[in-house]
Amino acid sequence: MLKMLSFLQKYRIAAIVALLMMLVELAVELTQPYFIAKIIDDGIRKEELSVVWLWGGVLAASTVLAFIMGIASSFFAAHASLGLGYDLREKLYHKVQSFSYEVFNRFAASSLITRLTADVNQVQDIVFMSLRFMTRVPLVVIGSIIMALIVNVKLGLLLVLTVPPLFLFAVWMTRKSISLFHIVQQRLDNVNGVIQENLVGIRLIRVFVRMVHEIERFATASGKLMKDSVRVLRLTESTMPFILLLMNASVIAVLWFGRQDIFDGHASVGEVVAVVNYSLRTIGALSVLSWLVMVYSRSSASAQRIQEVLATEDGMEVSTAGIAAGNARPITGSVEFDRVGFEYATSELSVLSDISFRARPGERIAIMGATGSGKSSLIQLIPRLYEPHEGVVKVDGTDVRKLDPAVLRGAIGYVPQEMMLFSGTVRENIAWGREDATLAEVKEAARQAQIHETIESLSDGYDTMLGQRGVNLSGGQKQRLMIARALVRRPAILILDDSTSALDVRTEASLLEELKQLSCTTFIITQKISSTSSADLILLLDEGRLIAQGKHEELMQTSKLYRQIYQSQYGEVAANA
């Protein structure tokens, strides 16, 4: 939690002002029972109306001053806490954006959403509470005890005996609650995860008539959240009865012994009233304690979860011997794999083993292989979405780990398997690949991707608004829009991860013919022989190993697996033709 407060440094002036005004407010409030004692002893009992008016006026003025200071303190506390929340959210989001795929996969997407929203809000709230109330509670208690001792030492000692056990109880309760709230936040992650999966897969759920199953799954996750929330709230709420029991016993003791002291002449009515008033103020402050324990415990759990993300090592550092972004030469597109091996951090199984090949600038590389053979993993090593565990991946003869990621990725056009379109117009989705792209460049990229005529036929052309995730487009249209988004970057390296699977034969042929005119090095993951026959180099993977490489004619002569793939698509007669 203390590490989160470092973000408050920027707003320290507002925080200090909030605290100072709170102290003025508190000081004024602590003197009010003393003024009441003066009104009773020197005014009412002696029937001195002028004294009543004097101290009554002072009491009214102090009330107005405390009100003004309280409002001003809340304003500055809100400014500091909201500013901290904004900066913390920005820092956290920037950190997540910097993660490599390998590090990113350590956290569930739903968990990151919770940390960026609910957890940051919890920390933001506790900062406000600290500036306004959390520092106020102990000061009210301490100030009330001191003032009670000043008014009457004997009666004030009754408060002194009551507070320490309450303090120890609050410390124990806070430690216990933090661990329980950590579990509650994890339960919230699970609920968000179920919601996210259901919203993304709503059409599939309906087609398979799995609504009842998913409702039950959500109810189970939500029920666990409710059960653990009730458990921790039951614990925190138990502080109130214990506090009231001790403090009310203290008030009764003050009244009992105060009555006796009044009869004995050791105390005045005003003093007893003042000590009772300070006791009630202490009760009021401590009654907030159960709520503060809950807020602090939950915020501490949230702060730990945020710190877990911020403290996570990126895992993708640029080598000190690397090329600075400002001094980098334009990338031409040469790619070389030298005995590359790779495995995911969450698995001990090797995904890629001893992969070696070289692609020259402008060449087309087709990658084939069965599902799970490592095709996608291989191409994701080029833009450094993952790091190889063995060997070296080179671009333009330089180890990619020595290149600035922004320079490297700025030269790559990447079309993943997952169809991802964003809210906005068709033009905005294509130009998302390059912010400064003109309309003419957007249209040229669309023409190259074989989607220009389709866009022109839409109601508003390139200004047509797309539905959520492009729901109003077909699979083939989405793929071509994503290809246009990659082409508008004018990449030196173009990566198509099974990105023509939804295209018909004629459209795919036109697209491949158009790609021939480009000067970029193109990597195509495909299962279609029609996409590989004109490639400069075909890589054939099997269980993470490169079992064959060469042109179409070479593999037809040397690779049994490649001939089997060809025969499955064109038949035995074509294979012997």
C-alpha positions as CSV (number, residue, x, y, z in Angstrom):
1,M,0.0,0.0,0.0
2,L,2.8,2.4,0.8
3,K,4.2,1.9,-2.7
4,M,1.0,3.2,-4.2
5,L,1.3,6.4,-2.1
6,S,4.4,7.3,-4.2
7,F,1.9,8.3,-6.9
8,L,0.7,11.0,-4.5
9,Q,3.9,12.9,-4.7
10,K,2.6,14.9,-7.7
11,Y,-0.4,16.0,-5.7
12,R,1.4,16.6,-2.4
13,I,0.4,20.2,-2.1
14,A,-3.3,19.4,-2.4
15,A,-2.8,16.5,0.1
16,I,-1.0,18.8,2.6
17,V,-3.7,21.5,2.3
18,A,-6.4,18.9,2.8
19,L,-4.7,17.6,6.0
20,L,-4.0,21.1,7.4
21,M,-7.7,22.1,6.9
22,M,-8.8,18.8,8.4
23,L,-6.6,19.6,11.5
24,V,-8.1,23.0,11.8
25,E,-11.6,21.5,11.6
26,L,-10.6,18.9,14.2
27,A,-9.1,21.4,16.6
28,V,-12.2,23.6,16.4
29,E,-14.5,20.6,17.1
30,L,-12.4,19.4,20.0
31,T,-12.8,22.8,21.8
32,Q,-16.6,22.8,21.5
33,P,-17.3,20.5,24.5
34,Y,-15.0,22.9,26.5
35,F,-17.2,25.8,25.4
36,I,-20.3,23.9,26.4
37,A,-18.8,23.3,29.9
38,K,-18.2,27.0,30.2
39,I,-21.8,27.8,29.2
40,I,-23.1,25.4,31.8
41,D,-20.7,26.2,34.7
42,D,-20.2,29.9,34.2
43,G,-23.4,30.9,32.5
44,I,-26.4,28.7,33.2
45,R,-25.6,27.6,36.8
46,K,-24.6,31.2,37.8
47,E,-27.5,32.7,35.8
48,E,-25.1,34.9,33.8
49,L,-26.9,35.4,30.5
50,S,-24.0,37.5,29.1
51,V,-21.6,34.5,29.6
52,V,-24.1,32.3,27.8
53,W,-24.3,34.7,24.9
54,L,-20.5,35.1,24.8
55,W,-19.6,31.4,24.8
56,G,-22.7,30.6,22.7
57,G,-21.5,33.0,20.0
58,V,-18.0,31.5,20.1
59,L,-19.6,28.0,19.8
60,A,-21.6,29.1,16.7
61,A,-18.6,30.7,15.0
62,S,-16.5,27.7,15.6
63,T,-19.2,25.5,14.0
64,V,-19.2,27.6,10.9
65,L,-15.4,27.6,10.7
66,A,-15.4,23.8,11.1
67,F,-18.0,23.5,8.3
68,I,-15.9,25.6,5.9
69,M,-12.7,23.8,6.7
70,G,-14.4,20.4,6.2
71,I,-15.8,21.3,2.8
72,A,-12.4,22.8,1.6
73,S,-10.6,19.7,3.0
74,S,-12.9,17.4,1.0
75,F,-12.3,19.3,-2.2
76,F,-8.5,19.1,-2.0
77,A,-8.6,15.5,-0.8
78,A,-10.8,14.6,-3.8
79,H,-8.4,16.4,-6.2
80,A,-5.4,14.5,-4.8
81,S,-7.1,11.1,-4.8
82,L,-8.7,11.4,-8.2
83,G,-5.4,12.6,-9.7
84,L,-3.6,9.6,-8.1
85,G,-6.2,7.2,-9.5
86,Y,-5.7,8.7,-13.0
87,D,-1.9,8.4,-12.9
88,L,-2.0,4.9,-11.4
89,R,-4.5,3.7,-14.1
90,E,-2.3,5.2,-16.8
91,K,0.8,3.7,-15.4
92,L,-0.8,0.3,-15.0
93,Y,-2.3,0.4,-18.6
94,H,1.1,1.4,-20.0
95,K,2.7,-1.4,-18.2
96,V,0.3,-4.0,-19.6
97,Q,0.8,-2.6,-23.1
98,S,4.5,-3.1,-22.7
99,F,4.2,-6.8,-21.8
100,S,5.4,-9.5,-24.2
101,Y,2.8,-12.2,-25.1
102,E,4.6,-14.6,-22.7
103,V,4.3,-12.2,-19.8
104,F,0.8,-11.0,-20.8
105,N,-0.5,-14.6,-20.7
106,R,0.4,-14.9,-16.9
107,F,-2.7,-12.8,-16.2
108,A,-6.2,-13.5,-17.2
109,A,-7.8,-10.7,-19.3
110,S,-10.7,-10.5,-16.8
111,S,-8.1,-10.1,-13.9
112,L,-6.4,-7.2,-15.7
113,I,-9.7,-5.5,-16.3
114,T,-10.5,-5.8,-12.6
115,R,-7.1,-4.4,-11.6
116,L,-7.4,-1.5,-14.0
117,T,-10.9,-0.6,-12.8
118,A,-12.1,-1.9,-9.4
119,D,-8.7,-2.2,-7.8
120,V,-7.6,1.2,-8.9
121,N,-10.9,2.7,-7.6
122,Q,-10.3,1.0,-4.2
123,V,-6.8,2.5,-3.9
124,Q,-8.2,5.9,-5.0
125,D,-10.9,5.7,-2.4
126,I,-8.6,4.8,0.4
127,V,-6.4,7.9,-0.4
128,F,-9.5,10.1,-0.1
129,M,-10.5,8.3,3.1
130,S,-7.0,8.7,4.5
131,L,-6.9,12.4,3.9
132,R,-10.4,13.0,5.3
133,F,-11.2,10.3,7.8
134,M,-8.5,7.7,8.4
135,T,-6.1,10.3,9.9
136,R,-9.0,12.0,11.6
137,V,-10.1,8.9,13.6
138,P,-7.0,8.5,15.7
139,L,-6.6,12.3,16.1
140,V,-10.2,12.6,17.4
141,V,-9.6,9.8,19.9
142,I,-6.2,11.2,21.1
143,G,-7.5,14.7,21.1
144,S,-10.6,13.7,23.0
145,I,-8.6,11.9,25.6
146,I,-6.2,14.9,26.1
147,M,-9.1,17.4,26.4
148,A,-10.9,15.0,28.8
149,L,-7.8,14.9,31.0
150,I,-7.5,18.7,30.9
151,V,-11.1,19.1,31.9
152,N,-11.0,16.4,34.7
153,V,-8.1,14.0,35.1
154,K,-9.9,11.3,37.1
155,L,-12.8,11.1,34.6
156,G,-10.4,11.3,31.6
157,L,-8.5,8.3,32.8
158,L,-11.6,6.2,32.1
159,L,-11.2,6.9,28.4
160,V,-7.5,6.1,28.6
161,L,-8.2,2.6,29.9
162,T,-10.8,1.9,27.2
163,V,-8.9,2.9,24.0
164,P,-5.9,0.5,24.0
165,P,-7.9,-2.8,23.8
166,L,-9.9,-1.3,21.0
167,F,-6.8,-0.3,19.1
168,L,-5.3,-3.9,19.4
169,F,-8.6,-5.3,18.3
170,A,-8.7,-3.1,15.2
171,V,-5.1,-4.1,14.2
172,W,-5.9,-7.8,14.4
173,M,-9.2,-7.3,12.5
174,T,-7.3,-5.4,9.7
175,R,-4.7,-8.1,9.2
176,K,-7.4,-10.8,9.1
177,S,-9.5,-8.9,6.6
178,I,-6.8,-8.2,4.1
179,S,-6.3,-11.9,3.3
180,L,-10.0,-12.4,3.0
181,F,-10.5,-9.5,0.7
182,H,-7.7,-10.8,-1.5
183,I,-9.9,-13.9,-2.0
184,V,-12.9,-11.7,-2.8
185,Q,-11.0,-9.8,-5.5
186,Q,-10.0,-13.2,-7.1
187,R,-13.7,-14.2,-7.0
188,L,-14.5,-11.0,-8.8
189,D,-11.9,-11.8,-11.4
190,N,-13.7,-15.2,-12.0
191,V,-17.1,-13.5,-12.4
192,N,-15.7,-11.0,-14.9
193,G,-14.0,-13.9,-16.8
194,V,-17.3,-15.7,-17.2
195,I,-19.1,-12.5,-18.3
196,Q,-16.3,-11.7,-20.8
197,E,-16.5,-15.2,-22.3
198,N,-20.3,-15.1,-22.5
199,L,-20.4,-11.7,-24.2
200,V,-17.8,-12.7,-26.8
201,G,-19.3,-16.1,-27.5
202,I,-23.0,-15.1,-27.2
203,R,-23.8,-16.3,-30.8
204,L,-22.1,-19.7,-30.3
205,I,-23.9,-20.1,-26.9
206,R,-27.3,-19.6,-28.6
207,V,-26.6,-21.8,-31.6
208,F,-25.6,-24.7,-29.2
209,V,-28.5,-23.8,-26.9
210,R,-26.2,-23.5,-23.9
211,M,-27.9,-20.6,-22.3
212,V,-29.0,-22.5,-19.2
213,H,-25.5,-24.0,-18.7
214,E,-23.9,-20.6,-19.0
215,I,-26.4,-19.1,-16.6
216,E,-25.6,-21.8,-14.1
217,R,-21.9,-21.3,-14.6
218,F,-22.3,-17.5,-13.9
219,A,-24.5,-18.2,-10.9
220,T,-21.8,-20.5,-9.5
221,A,-19.1,-17.9,-9.9
222,S,-21.4,-15.2,-8.6
223,G,-22.4,-17.3,-5.7
224,K,-18.8,-17.9,-4.6
225,L,-18.2,-14.2,-4.8
226,M,-21.3,-13.5,-2.6
227,K,-20.3,-16.3,-0.1
228,D,-16.8,-14.9,0.4
229,S,-18.0,-11.3,0.5
230,V,-20.5,-12.2,3.2
231,R,-17.8,-14.0,5.1
232,V,-15.5,-11.0,5.2
233,L,-18.2,-8.5,5.8
234,R,-19.5,-10.5,8.7
235,L,-16.0,-10.4,10.2
236,T,-15.5,-6.6,9.7
237,E,-19.0,-5.8,10.9
238,S,-18.4,-7.6,14.2
239,T,-16.1,-4.7,15.2
240,M,-19.0,-2.4,15.8
241,P,-20.8,-4.3,18.6
242,F,-17.4,-4.8,20.4
243,I,-16.6,-1.1,20.1
244,L,-20.0,0.1,21.3
245,L,-19.9,-2.4,24.2
246,L,-16.6,-1.0,25.6
247,M,-17.4,2.7,24.9
248,N,-20.9,2.6,26.3
249,A,-19.4,1.0,29.4
250,S,-17.0,3.9,29.5
251,V,-19.8,6.4,29.3
252,I,-21.7,4.7,32.1
253,A,-18.6,4.7,34.2
254,V,-18.1,8.5,33.6
255,L,-21.7,9.2,34.6
256,W,-21.4,7.0,37.7
257,F,-18.2,8.4,39.0
258,G,-19.0,11.9,37.8
259,R,-22.3,11.9,39.8
260,Q,-20.3,11.0,42.9
261,D,-17.6,13.6,42.3
262,I,-20.3,16.3,41.8
263,F,-21.7,15.4,45.2
264,D,-18.2,15.4,46.7
265,G,-17.4,18.8,45.1
266,H,-14.5,17.3,43.1
267,A,-16.2,17.9,39.7
268,S,-18.7,20.3,38.2
269,V,-21.7,19.5,36.1
270,G,-20.1,21.2,33.2
271,E,-16.9,19.0,33.5
272,V,-19.0,15.8,33.6
273,V,-21.0,16.9,30.6
274,A,-17.7,17.8,28.7
275,V,-16.1,14.4,29.5
276,V,-19.3,12.6,28.4
277,N,-19.2,14.7,25.2
278,Y,-15.6,13.7,24.6
279,S,-16.6,10.1,25.2
280,L,-19.4,10.3,22.7
281,R,-17.0,11.9,20.1
282,T,-14.7,9.0,20.7
283,I,-17.6,6.6,20.2
284,G,-18.4,8.4,17.0
285,A,-14.9,8.2,15.7
286,L,-14.4,4.5,16.7
287,S,-17.8,3.6,15.2
288,V,-16.4,4.5,11.8
289,L,-13.6,2.1,12.5
290,S,-15.4,-1.0,11.3
291,W,-16.1,0.7,8.0
292,L,-12.5,2.0,7.8
293,V,-11.1,-1.5,8.5
294,M,-13.2,-2.9,5.7
295,V,-12.1,-0.1,3.2
296,Y,-8.5,-0.3,4.2
297,S,-8.4,-4.1,4.1
298,R,-10.0,-4.2,0.6
299,S,-7.7,-1.4,-0.6
300,S,-4.6,-3.2,0.7
301,A,-5.6,-6.3,-1.2
302,S,-6.2,-4.2,-4.3
303,A,-2.9,-2.5,-3.9
304,Q,-1.1,-5.8,-3.7
305,R,-2.7,-6.9,-7.0
306,I,-1.8,-3.7,-8.7
307,Q,1.8,-3.9,-7.4
308,E,2.0,-7.5,-8.7
309,V,1.4,-6.1,-12.3
310,L,3.7,-3.1,-11.9
311,A,6.5,-5.2,-10.5
312,T,6.3,-7.9,-13.2
313,E,9.4,-7.8,-15.4
314,D,8.7,-7.1,-19.0
315,G,10.8,-9.9,-20.2
316,M,11.6,-8.1,-23.5
317,E,14.4,-5.7,-22.8
318,V,16.3,-4.1,-25.7
319,S,20.0,-5.1,-25.6
320,T,22.4,-2.4,-24.6
321,A,24.2,-3.2,-27.8
322,G,21.0,-2.6,-29.7
323,I,20.3,-0.1,-32.4
324,A,18.7,3.1,-31.1
325,A,15.4,4.0,-32.7
326,G,16.6,7.3,-34.0
327,N,19.7,5.8,-35.6
328,A,18.1,2.7,-37.1
329,R,18.4,2.0,-40.8
330,P,15.2,1.3,-42.7
331,I,14.4,-2.4,-42.5
332,T,14.6,-4.1,-45.9
333,G,12.9,-7.4,-44.9
334,S,15.6,-10.1,-44.8
335,V,14.7,-12.7,-42.1
336,E,16.8,-15.6,-40.9
337,F,16.2,-18.3,-38.3
338,D,19.4,-19.9,-37.0
339,R,18.7,-23.1,-35.0
340,V,15.8,-21.6,-33.2
341,G,14.0,-23.4,-30.4
342,F,11.0,-22.2,-28.4
343,E,8.7,-23.4,-25.7
344,Y,5.9,-21.6,-23.7
345,A,6.7,-20.6,-20.1
346,T,3.6,-22.5,-18.9
347,S,4.7,-25.8,-20.6
348,E,7.8,-27.9,-20.7
349,L,6.9,-29.2,-24.1
350,S,9.1,-27.9,-27.0
351,V,7.0,-26.0,-29.6
352,L,9.8,-25.4,-32.0
353,S,13.1,-27.3,-32.3
354,D,16.2,-26.5,-34.4
355,I,14.4,-24.3,-37.0
356,S,16.8,-22.8,-39.6
357,F,16.0,-21.0,-42.9
358,R,16.6,-17.7,-44.6
359,A,14.2,-15.4,-46.4
360,R,15.6,-12.7,-48.7
361,P,13.9,-9.3,-49.1
362,G,10.8,-9.4,-51.3
363,E,10.4,-13.2,-51.2
364,R,7.2,-15.0,-50.4
365,I,7.5,-17.7,-47.7
366,A,4.6,-20.2,-47.3
367,I,4.4,-22.1,-44.1
368,M,2.4,-25.4,-43.9
369,G,1.8,-28.1,-41.3
370,A,-0.8,-29.8,-39.3
371,T,-2.7,-28.1,-36.5
372,G,-0.3,-27.7,-33.5
373,S,2.9,-28.0,-35.6
374,G,4.1,-24.6,-34.5
375,K,3.3,-22.4,-37.5
376,S,1.9,-19.4,-35.6
377,S,4.5,-19.7,-32.9
378,L,7.2,-19.5,-35.5
379,I,6.0,-16.2,-37.1
380,Q,5.3,-14.6,-33.7
381,L,9.0,-14.8,-33.1
382,I,9.7,-12.3,-35.9
383,P,7.9,-9.2,-34.3
384,R,9.2,-10.4,-30.9
385,L,5.7,-11.3,-29.5
386,Y,7.7,-14.1,-28.0
387,E,11.4,-14.7,-27.4
388,P,13.2,-17.8,-28.7
389,H,14.8,-20.0,-26.0
390,E,17.4,-21.3,-28.3
391,G,19.1,-19.9,-31.4
392,V,18.7,-16.5,-33.0
393,V,16.1,-14.8,-35.1
394,K,17.6,-12.1,-37.4
395,V,16.1,-9.3,-39.4
396,D,18.4,-7.6,-41.9
397,G,21.3,-9.7,-40.3
398,T,20.7,-8.3,-36.8
399,D,19.4,-10.2,-33.8
400,V,15.8,-9.0,-33.2
401,R,16.6,-8.7,-29.5
402,K,19.1,-5.9,-30.5
403,L,16.5,-4.0,-32.4
404,D,14.2,-1.5,-30.8
405,P,10.8,-3.1,-30.8
406,A,9.1,0.0,-32.1
407,V,11.4,0.1,-35.1
408,L,11.0,-3.6,-35.8
409,R,7.3,-3.7,-35.5
410,G,6.9,-0.5,-37.4
411,A,8.3,-2.3,-40.4
412,I,5.9,-5.3,-40.1
413,G,2.3,-5.7,-41.3
414,Y,0.7,-8.5,-39.2
415,V,-2.7,-10.2,-39.8
416,P,-3.5,-12.6,-37.0
417,Q,-5.8,-15.6,-37.1
418,E,-8.3,-13.8,-34.8
419,M,-10.5,-11.4,-36.7
420,M,-10.3,-8.1,-34.8
421,L,-12.0,-5.0,-36.0
422,F,-12.6,-1.9,-33.9
423,S,-15.5,0.4,-33.3
424,G,-15.6,3.1,-36.0
425,T,-15.8,3.5,-39.7
426,V,-14.3,1.3,-42.4
427,R,-11.8,4.0,-43.2
428,E,-10.7,4.3,-39.5
429,N,-10.3,0.5,-39.3
430,I,-7.9,0.4,-42.3
431,A,-6.1,3.6,-41.2
432,W,-5.7,2.1,-37.8
433,G,-2.6,0.5,-39.3
434,R,-1.1,3.9,-40.0
435,E,-2.5,7.1,-38.4
436,D,-1.2,9.5,-41.1
437,A,-2.6,7.4,-44.0
438,T,-4.6,9.5,-46.5
439,L,-7.9,8.5,-48.0
440,A,-6.1,7.7,-51.3
441,E,-3.6,5.4,-49.5
442,V,-6.5,3.7,-47.6
443,K,-8.3,3.1,-50.9
444,E,-5.1,1.7,-52.5
445,A,-4.6,-0.7,-49.6
446,A,-8.2,-1.8,-49.9
447,R,-7.8,-2.3,-53.6
448,Q,-4.7,-4.4,-53.1
449,A,-6.6,-6.4,-50.4
450,Q,-9.5,-7.0,-52.9
451,I,-12.1,-5.2,-50.7
452,H,-12.3,-1.8,-52.4
453,E,-15.4,-2.6,-54.6
454,T,-17.2,-4.2,-51.6
455,I,-16.6,-1.0,-49.5
456,E,-17.8,1.2,-52.3
457,S,-21.0,-0.7,-52.4
458,L,-21.8,-0.1,-48.7
459,S,-24.3,2.6,-47.8
460,D,-21.7,5.2,-46.8
461,G,-18.7,3.7,-48.5
462,Y,-15.5,4.2,-46.5
463,D,-17.5,6.2,-43.9
464,T,-19.8,3.2,-43.1
465,M,-19.9,2.4,-39.4
466,L,-19.0,-1.1,-38.5
467,G,-20.9,-3.1,-35.9
468,Q,-19.3,-4.5,-32.8
469,R,-16.3,-6.5,-33.9
470,G,-17.5,-6.1,-37.5
471,V,-20.6,-8.1,-36.9
472,N,-22.2,-6.7,-40.1
473,L,-19.4,-8.1,-42.3
474,S,-18.8,-11.7,-43.5
475,G,-15.7,-13.6,-42.5
476,G,-14.0,-13.0,-45.9
477,Q,-14.7,-9.3,-45.7
478,K,-13.3,-9.1,-42.2
479,Q,-10.1,-10.9,-43.4
480,R,-9.6,-8.6,-46.3
481,L,-10.2,-5.5,-44.2
482,M,-7.5,-6.7,-41.8
483,I,-5.2,-7.4,-44.7
484,A,-5.8,-3.8,-46.0
485,R,-5.0,-2.5,-42.5
486,A,-1.6,-4.3,-42.7
487,L,-0.9,-3.2,-46.3
488,V,-1.5,0.5,-45.6
489,R,1.6,0.4,-43.4
490,R,3.7,-0.3,-46.5
491,P,5.5,-3.0,-44.5
492,A,8.9,-4.4,-45.2
493,I,7.7,-7.7,-43.8
494,L,4.1,-8.9,-44.2
495,I,2.8,-11.7,-42.0
496,L,-0.5,-13.5,-42.9
497,D,-1.4,-16.0,-40.2
498,D,-4.0,-18.2,-42.0
499,S,-5.6,-15.0,-43.2
500,T,-7.0,-16.2,-46.5
501,S,-9.0,-19.2,-45.1
502,A,-12.4,-17.5,-45.6
503,L,-11.6,-16.3,-49.2
504,D,-12.9,-18.0,-52.3
505,V,-10.4,-19.4,-54.8
506,R,-10.8,-16.5,-57.2
507,T,-10.4,-13.7,-54.6
508,E,-7.5,-15.5,-53.0
509,A,-5.8,-15.8,-56.4
510,S,-6.3,-12.1,-57.1
511,L,-4.9,-11.2,-53.7
512,L,-1.8,-13.4,-54.1
513,E,-1.2,-11.9,-57.6
514,E,-1.5,-8.4,-56.1
515,L,1.0,-9.3,-53.3
516,K,3.5,-10.3,-56.0
517,Q,3.7,-6.6,-57.0
518,L,4.7,-5.6,-53.5
519,S,8.3,-5.3,-52.5
520,C,7.8,-6.7,-49.0
521,T,8.9,-10.1,-47.6
522,T,5.7,-12.1,-47.2
523,F,5.1,-14.9,-44.8
524,I,1.8,-16.9,-45.4
525,I,0.5,-19.6,-43.1
526,T,-1.8,-21.7,-45.2
527,Q,-3.1,-25.2,-45.8
528,K,-3.9,-24.5,-49.5
529,I,-1.5,-25.7,-52.2
530,S,-2.9,-22.9,-54.4
531,S,-1.2,-20.4,-52.0
532,T,2.1,-22.2,-51.9
533,S,2.7,-23.2,-55.5
534,S,4.1,-19.8,-56.4
535,A,6.0,-19.2,-53.2
536,D,9.8,-18.7,-53.3
537,L,10.2,-20.9,-50.2
538,I,7.9,-23.4,-48.6
539,L,8.5,-24.4,-45.0
540,L,6.9,-27.7,-44.0
541,L,6.5,-28.2,-40.2
542,D,5.6,-31.3,-38.3
543,E,5.4,-31.3,-34.4
544,G,7.6,-28.3,-34.1
545,R,10.4,-29.5,-36.5
546,L,11.2,-28.2,-40.0
547,I,11.0,-31.5,-41.9
548,A,11.3,-30.0,-45.4
549,Q,11.9,-26.7,-47.2
550,G,12.1,-25.6,-50.8
551,K,10.0,-24.6,-53.7
552,H,6.8,-26.4,-54.8
553,E,8.6,-28.5,-57.5
554,E,11.3,-29.5,-55.1
555,L,9.0,-30.6,-52.4
556,M,6.9,-32.6,-54.8
557,Q,10.0,-34.6,-55.6
558,T,11.5,-34.9,-52.1
559,S,8.7,-34.7,-49.5
560,K,6.2,-37.5,-49.0
561,L,4.1,-35.4,-46.7
562,Y,3.9,-32.5,-49.1
563,R,2.8,-34.9,-51.9
564,Q,0.1,-36.3,-49.6
565,I,-1.2,-32.7,-49.0
566,Y,-1.2,-32.1,-52.7
567,Q,-3.0,-35.3,-53.5
568,S,-5.7,-34.6,-50.9
569,Q,-6.5,-31.3,-52.6
570,Y,-6.0,-32.1,-56.3
571,G,-6.3,-35.9,-56.5
572,E,-4.0,-38.7,-57.6
573,V,-4.4,-37.9,-61.2
574,A,-3.2,-34.4,-60.8
575,A,-0.2,-35.5,-58.8
576,N,0.9,-37.8,-61.6
577,A,0.2,-35.3,-64.4
